[in-house]
Amino acid sequence: MRLKELRKSRKISQIKLAMDLNMNQNSISRYETGEREADYATLIALADYFDVSIDYLLGRTENPKMNK
């Protein structure tokens, strides 16, 4: 998952991201390290937060744009 890359490119800490999404910082850390997989609702929240597609977030495409 590209979560860490997106977060760092925008200079957002794990704690800030967790607070903005009403999540736990440990969950963000585990998503970034691959210890845990995000559920559908979390993937949507992360994609919306970073304004990228879920496919981009998951590394399935190099195109970050969402199809609306």
Protein Blocks (a to p, Z undefined) as FASTA:
>chain_A
ZZlmmmmmnopafklmmmmnopafklmmmmmnopaccdfklmmmmmmmnopafklmnopa
fbfbdcZZ
